[in-house]
Amino acid sequence: MRSSRGFTLIEIMIALVILTVVVLGLATATAQVVHVVTLSDRNAAAIQLADSRIEEVQMSPDYNGLESLFAGTESSFPELPGYTRETKIQRVGGLGQNQDYKKITVTVTGPGVPVVIAGAFAVLRSESRGMRLGSERASALQNLRFAANALELDLRTLGANVPDEQPFMIYADQDVLAFNADYATNLPNDPYAVYYDPDAPAGSVTALTVSQSITIPLTSFTYPDTSYMGIGGGTNSPAETLIFFFDLDTSTTRTDDYALYKQINADPPEIVARDVLQTPGRPFFEYHQLRVPLSAPPYVEAVPTDSLPLTHDVAIHGSVLDTGLTAQVDSVRGVRVSFTVTNGRTGDAEHRRSLSRLIRLPNAGLAVKRTCGDEPILGTFLLATPGADVTSGDPIVTLTWDQAVDEGGGEQDVTRYVIWRRLASESEFGDPYFSIPPGNAAYTYVDRAVTSGDSYVYALAVQDCTPSLSPTAVAGPVAIP
């Protein structure tokens, strides 16, 4: 016979106690997660304020006036109400002493993080929402940090290994910035590029030529109007063009939603970040330029927005024509980046995180001229011998040459051997085909990427630490059977 006995009062009470313990434990754990995310947001904001202040101090050319320019306490930050930033500058040593430098200390303080714990049975819904909100805040913060880091890392490469005749900054406006830098190389022994990417296409690791000119996104400005040679001449400049721009994101229904894009040379733009809004009252990009008065110390000041865009209209940077207003873009020494990111939601469910960071451009305005002496001397012949691989039977070309004069003797400043290759039907060599570091008495390179029926011409030059290239030694045409 089946029993119809129900739960006793003791069993019900025990069940309620267990449920209460579980719910309270979930509430405590979730509150801690939300608390940690909030603290992370505030810590990130404080770090941004401190970083921007340090960049401002480092960018200033007036060493003796740092105290009067920057020391003190600030409390007016529209994006971060309640925050204060204190800058202390202490001079260590002085003129005529063994050491003379200034210690910069930036301290940022902000409001505390209130924590509210609700009742056990009201917590289930509110704490579940808290978990979701904490995740969305973390997602927005991650989006903000990724965009900020991408901008900071890449903008600092501006001007790196750019030949003197090639401008380091091309176009500067409130929503687009274009500049030149030896950003990447696909040659394993290139010591000058910032990054090495063996899979980078040849058109993305050297400068644009006149025949490859592009229109800067969001503008009608065309670049370049001349082709630039690398340092030492003879080859295309290694400094490619990088462009960052904010454009309306047409993939969303919002009318104020932007995406941050990055473009290299004529490659299609890549999306860096989405769910980006313009911070009220601030453009995406602001610029700080160096001013050098005749009767006062040099200083850095913000470029008025009505002076934008700044463009490099003169073909040859540093030429006689590249002066006055046309050279204003050359005086930029820092870029302030300001934007707001969201969690991709709208209304009451939207959460925003704002950033405003000044990025110093350490290579801006620096001449790239380096010298290790005279132009390097190759002083050897290049031999190119067709043949077949002993294992596969595939066609190959074996290149051989002896040590350069300036490697074993002379100035002894050789940094690499550079090889070019072209089809015999072509009239000019393009980008370098391969490079080999020094260190041997004789050299051999086997070219396996040849096609039967074609004829190839090879050229060899030696490069020193200037970096200047020697005159080339040419071999070929070599017919591939």
Secondary structure, 3 states (H helix, E strand, C coil): CCCCCCCCHHHHHHHHHHHHHHHHHHHHHHHHHHHHHHHHHHHHHHHHHHHHHHHHHHHCCCHHHHHHHHCEEECCCCCCCCCEEEEEEEEEECCCCCCEEEEEEEEEECCCCCCCCCCHHHHHHHHHHHHHHHHHHHHHHHHHHHHHHHHHHHHCCCCCCCCCCCCCEEEECCCEEEEEECCEECCCCCCCCCEECCCCCHHHCCCCCHHHCEECCCCCCEECCCCCECCCCCCECCCEEEEEEEEECCCCCCCCCEEEEEEECCCCCEEEEEEEECCCCCCCEEEEEEECCCCCCCEEEECCHHHCCEECCCCCCCCCCCCHHHHHHHHEEEEEEEEEEECCCCHHHCCEEEEEEEEECCCCCCCCCCCCCCCCCCCCCCEEEEEECCCCCCEEEEEEEECCHHHHCCCCCEEEEEEEEEECCCCCCCCCCEEECCCCCEEEEEECCCCCCCEEEEEEEEEECCCCECCCEEEEEEECC
